[in-house]
Amino acid sequence: MVVSLDSELDKQTVTKAYARWAPVYDVVFGAVFERGRRAAIEAAERIGGRILEVGVGTGISLPEYSRANRICGVDISEPMLRKARERVAAHDMTNVEGLWVMDAERLAFPDESFDVVVAQYVVTTVPNPEATLDEFARVLKPGGEIVLVSRVGAEAGLRRALEKWFAPAARNLGWRTEFSWRRYTDWADRADGISLAERRAMPPLGHFALIRFVKRGKSPAQQGSWPRLRAAS
């Protein structure tokens, strides 16, 4: 299932929304999403190595990663990334390989570039979630993991009704309220070599979940040089 909204228009809405969020994002969402961020980082660091964080935003997660890992970050919002670059400089995070403005649906990295792909509160904010997940799988090494903290919509009841009612306003803020668990499982069933490893409820109020997918193949604990960023066209 793919959303029927015009992708370019929706992308513009998201970009504008997160430009507005940039100055206040950490204050508004920092504490609310802290447990989800920590859970995602802990899951990523069980694999370790070269980690891509998609939707890195203001870089609020970056200081929490072990310096033993190499971190790349991408986001569609330049104002958010300016905050992230300031944070990297302030903390002298030499393990951060780079931060780039990039569309999550068209990642400018070679295949099998990363041991882990992390996306926190991202999948339900992009125009085409399934195409975005396809890109995560493409740039992930065999044996690596996709680690999401993401919204899971209610299947029925009052919360389902409230999500449907709030959906138009939420879209203007840059996210979706309605996003069924079946969309994640249908994608995994279709994707080549991808298996669901974990689903765990996350606060606030169980609206979100930690979701881990594994790409079947050899372990990503590989030595040697890493592929470098391909120049964006």
C-alpha positions as CSV (number, residue, x, y, z in Angstrom):
1,M,0.0,0.0,0.0
2,V,1.4,3.4,-1.0
3,V,-0.1,6.7,0.0
4,S,-1.9,8.5,-2.8
5,L,-0.8,12.0,-2.1
6,D,1.4,13.7,-4.7
7,S,5.0,13.0,-3.6
8,E,6.6,16.3,-4.5
9,L,3.9,18.4,-2.8
10,D,4.0,16.2,0.3
11,K,7.8,16.4,0.3
12,Q,7.7,20.2,0.2
13,T,5.2,20.1,3.1
14,V,7.6,17.9,5.2
15,T,10.6,20.1,4.4
16,K,8.8,23.3,5.3
17,A,7.4,21.7,8.5
18,Y,10.8,20.6,9.8
19,A,12.4,23.9,8.9
20,R,9.8,25.3,11.4
21,W,10.6,22.6,13.9
22,A,14.4,23.1,13.8
23,P,14.7,25.9,16.5
24,V,12.5,24.2,19.0
25,Y,12.7,20.4,18.2
26,D,15.0,19.5,21.0
27,V,12.9,21.3,23.6
28,V,9.6,20.0,22.4
29,F,10.5,16.4,21.6
30,G,13.8,15.7,23.4
31,A,12.4,14.3,26.6
32,V,9.3,12.8,25.0
33,F,11.3,10.6,22.7
34,E,14.3,10.0,24.9
35,R,13.5,6.4,25.7
36,G,12.9,5.6,22.1
37,R,16.2,7.2,21.1
38,R,18.1,5.2,23.7
39,A,16.5,2.0,22.7
40,A,17.4,2.5,19.1
41,I,21.0,3.4,19.9
42,E,21.4,0.3,22.2
43,A,20.0,-1.9,19.4
44,A,22.3,-0.3,16.8
45,E,25.4,-0.7,19.0
46,R,24.7,-4.5,19.5
47,I,25.8,-4.6,15.8
48,G,28.1,-1.6,15.8
49,G,30.5,-0.6,13.0
50,R,29.4,1.9,10.4
51,I,26.0,3.3,11.2
52,L,23.7,5.5,9.1
53,E,21.1,7.6,10.9
54,V,18.4,8.7,8.5
55,G,16.5,11.7,9.7
56,V,19.3,12.7,12.0
57,G,17.6,16.1,12.5
58,T,19.4,18.3,15.0
59,G,21.8,15.5,15.9
60,I,20.3,15.0,19.3
61,S,21.2,11.3,19.2
62,L,24.8,11.7,18.0
63,P,26.6,12.2,21.4
64,E,25.0,9.0,22.7
65,Y,26.7,6.7,20.2
66,S,30.0,5.0,21.2
67,R,33.1,6.7,19.7
68,A,34.0,3.2,18.5
69,N,31.4,3.4,15.8
70,R,31.5,5.5,12.7
71,I,28.3,7.6,12.2
72,C,26.9,9.1,9.0
73,G,23.7,11.2,9.2
74,V,21.3,12.4,6.6
75,D,18.2,14.6,6.7
76,I,16.0,16.4,4.2
77,S,16.0,19.6,6.3
78,E,19.1,21.9,6.0
79,P,18.0,24.0,9.1
80,M,17.9,20.8,11.2
81,L,21.3,19.7,9.9
82,R,22.8,23.1,10.8
83,K,21.9,22.4,14.4
84,A,23.4,18.9,14.0
85,R,26.7,20.3,12.7
86,E,26.9,22.7,15.6
87,R,26.4,19.8,18.0
88,V,29.1,17.7,16.3
89,A,31.6,20.6,16.5
90,A,30.7,21.4,20.1
91,H,31.3,17.8,21.2
92,D,34.3,17.2,19.0
93,M,32.7,14.1,17.6
94,T,35.4,12.9,15.3
95,N,33.5,9.6,14.8
96,V,30.9,11.4,12.8
97,E,31.9,10.8,9.2
98,G,29.6,13.3,7.7
99,L,26.1,15.0,7.7
100,W,24.3,15.5,4.4
101,V,21.1,16.9,3.1
102,M,19.5,13.9,1.4
103,D,16.2,12.4,0.4
104,A,15.6,9.1,2.3
105,E,14.0,7.6,-0.8
106,R,17.1,8.3,-2.9
107,L,20.1,7.7,-0.6
108,A,23.4,8.6,-2.4
109,F,25.4,5.7,-1.0
110,P,26.5,2.5,-2.7
111,D,24.9,-0.8,-2.0
112,E,25.9,-2.5,1.3
113,S,27.6,0.5,2.8
114,F,26.4,0.2,6.4
115,D,26.3,-2.3,9.2
116,V,23.2,-0.6,10.7
117,V,20.6,1.8,9.4
118,V,18.8,3.7,12.2
119,A,15.6,5.8,11.5
120,Q,13.9,7.4,14.5
121,Y,10.4,8.8,14.0
122,V,11.1,8.9,10.2
123,V,9.2,6.2,8.3
124,T,5.7,7.8,8.8
125,T,7.0,11.2,7.8
126,V,8.2,10.4,4.3
127,P,6.1,10.5,1.1
128,N,6.7,6.9,0.2
129,P,7.5,4.8,3.3
130,E,8.0,1.5,1.4
131,A,10.5,3.1,-1.1
132,T,12.4,4.5,1.9
133,L,12.5,1.1,3.5
134,D,13.8,-0.3,0.2
135,E,16.6,2.1,0.3
136,F,17.5,1.2,3.9
137,A,17.7,-2.4,2.8
138,R,19.8,-1.6,-0.3
139,V,22.5,0.3,1.6
140,L,22.6,-2.3,4.4
141,K,25.3,-5.0,4.5
142,P,24.1,-8.7,4.7
143,G,23.8,-9.6,8.4
144,G,23.1,-6.0,9.3
145,E,20.0,-4.5,10.9
146,I,17.5,-1.8,10.2
147,V,16.5,-0.2,13.5
148,L,13.4,1.9,13.6
149,V,11.5,3.8,16.2
150,S,8.3,4.5,14.4
151,R,4.6,5.1,14.8
152,V,2.2,2.1,14.7
153,G,-1.4,3.1,14.2
154,A,-4.2,1.7,16.1
155,E,-6.3,-1.0,14.4
156,A,-9.6,-0.1,16.1
157,G,-11.2,1.8,18.9
158,L,-11.0,5.3,20.2
159,R,-7.3,5.8,19.3
160,R,-8.0,4.8,15.7
161,A,-10.8,7.3,15.5
162,L,-8.7,10.1,17.0
163,E,-5.8,9.3,14.6
164,K,-8.2,9.5,11.6
165,W,-9.7,12.8,12.9
166,F,-6.2,14.4,13.5
167,A,-4.7,13.1,10.2
168,P,-5.1,16.3,8.1
169,A,-3.6,18.6,10.8
170,A,-0.8,16.1,11.5
171,R,0.2,16.1,7.8
172,N,0.7,19.8,7.9
173,L,3.0,19.3,10.9
174,G,5.1,16.8,8.9
175,W,3.9,13.4,9.9
176,R,1.1,10.8,9.7
177,T,-1.1,9.6,12.5
178,E,-2.5,6.6,10.6
179,F,0.1,3.9,9.8
180,S,-0.9,0.2,10.3
181,W,1.4,-2.5,11.5
182,R,0.5,-4.4,8.4
183,R,2.4,-1.9,6.2
184,Y,5.7,-2.9,8.0
185,T,5.0,-6.7,7.7
186,D,3.8,-6.5,4.1
187,W,7.0,-4.6,3.2
188,A,9.2,-7.2,5.0
189,D,7.4,-10.1,3.3
190,R,8.0,-8.5,-0.1
191,A,11.6,-7.3,0.5
192,D,14.4,-9.7,-0.5
193,G,16.2,-11.2,2.4
194,I,14.6,-9.1,5.1
195,S,13.2,-10.7,8.3
196,L,11.4,-9.1,11.3
197,A,13.6,-9.5,14.4
198,E,11.7,-7.5,17.1
199,R,8.7,-5.3,17.8
200,R,8.6,-3.6,21.2
201,A,6.2,-0.8,22.4
202,M,7.8,2.5,23.1
203,P,6.4,5.6,24.9
204,P,4.6,7.8,24.8
205,L,1.5,5.7,25.5
206,G,2.5,2.9,23.1
207,H,1.9,5.0,20.0
208,F,5.4,4.0,18.8
209,A,7.5,0.9,18.6
210,L,11.1,-0.2,18.3
211,I,11.2,-2.3,15.2
212,R,14.2,-4.3,14.1
213,F,14.7,-6.0,10.7
214,V,17.6,-8.2,9.8
215,K,19.1,-8.6,6.3
216,R,20.0,-12.2,5.9
217,G,23.6,-13.0,5.0
218,K,27.0,-13.0,6.6
219,S,27.7,-11.1,9.7
220,P,28.6,-7.4,9.2
221,A,31.6,-7.6,11.4
222,Q,33.9,-7.1,8.5
223,Q,37.3,-5.3,8.5
224,G,38.7,-3.1,5.8
225,S,37.8,0.1,4.1
226,W,34.2,1.4,3.9
227,P,32.5,2.6,0.7
228,R,32.5,6.4,0.5
229,L,29.6,8.7,-0.3
230,R,28.7,8.8,-3.9
231,A,28.4,12.4,-5.2
232,A,24.8,13.5,-5.4
233,S,23.6,14.2,-9.0
